[in-house]
Amino acid sequence: MSEITINPDQLKEILESAIVELIRDNRKEVSEFMAEIIEDVAMEQAIAEGETTELVSRKSIFQLLEPKA
């Protein structure tokens, strides 16, 4: 088997081209994937923030969620 040698700039160009083609051909899937990543990061940040804030009762949370008349 023969060996192929490419320099870092060529590799970067090939990878960029492949990524652009992947995104273009799978726009919906990539969008859904990115949305999931954003949701995961937001959830992680919310959990971290919740670990450093004052605890509240379950009752007070549900009172806030009840519709006001």
HUSULDA-V568252 format. One line per field, one symbol per residue. phi: phi as a letter, one per 40 degrees, with the letter a starting at -180 (. if undefined). psi: psi as a letter, one per 30 degrees, with the letter a starting at -180 (. if undefined). burial: 1 if it has 9 or more other C-alpha atoms within 8 Angstrom, else 0. A space follows every 50 residues. Layout:
phi=???
psi=???
burial=???
This chain:
phi=.cbbbbcdcccdcccccccccccccbdccccccccccccccccccccccc cbbccbccdcccccccccc
psi=klkkkkleeeeeeeeeeeeeeeeefheeeeeeeeeeeeeeeeeeeeeeef fglkklleeeefeefkkk.
burial=00000000001000000000001000000100000000000000000000 0000000000100000000
